[in-house]
Amino acid sequence: MLIVGTDSAVVESSLLAGRLACPSCAGELRPWGYARNRDVRGEGAVVTVRRLRRSICALGRKTHVLVPEDTLSRRRDTAEVIGFCLLSKTGGAGRRSIAIALGRHESTVAGWLRRFRANAVRIREHFWHWAEVIASGYGSFSPSGSAFSDAVEAIGVVGQVAVRRFGPRPPWSLASVLTGGALLATRAHPYPSPM
């Protein structure tokens, strides 16, 4: 899997021109058909059907699905919807009220919260490291005592320093990019390193 931009025409032209690199070996990616269609729910439970591009590495012959940055691996909802859930939780909302606000099933919201909580320390450290890389010397992080809240704050800090340095970008899409789509991964594996 490789996280790419949301403009499918730009992604396709980059793929055809050989400008996308294999995340495993940095070899050139080439077109290799399509993955199964994927239903993605956005705000208001609006479902869009996406036809995800598949690619193959010219060197290692490993295939990769090209996943738009506004989604997360193995999640049906957009990164912004899941981000709203996480922000709501840090604001004191419970899973039932979040589920109602999003129009999602309570068990779905509970799953997101459980997965994020399980990885909160690792997420906080990963994003704090990114904040230091993007804005060298950035040092205004103050732990709140809650790993969950600290992890959400670290994502927000990276969003702020990235906007200052690179311009506007949806913060939860950026979180998807910086974790390789694995923000709510079900298996522990390293996030992409900033170095």
Buried (B, 14 or more C-beta within 10 A) or exposed (E): BBBBBEEBEEBBEBBEEEEBEBBEEEBBBBEBEEBEEBEBBBEEEEEEEBEBBBBBBEEEEBBBBBBBBBBBBEBBBBBBBBBBBBBBBBEEBBBEBBBEEBEBEBEBBBBBBEBBBBBBEBBBBBBBBBBBBBBEEBEEBEEEEEBBBBBBBBBBBBBBBBEEEEEEEBBBBBBBBBBBBBBBBEEEEEBBEBE
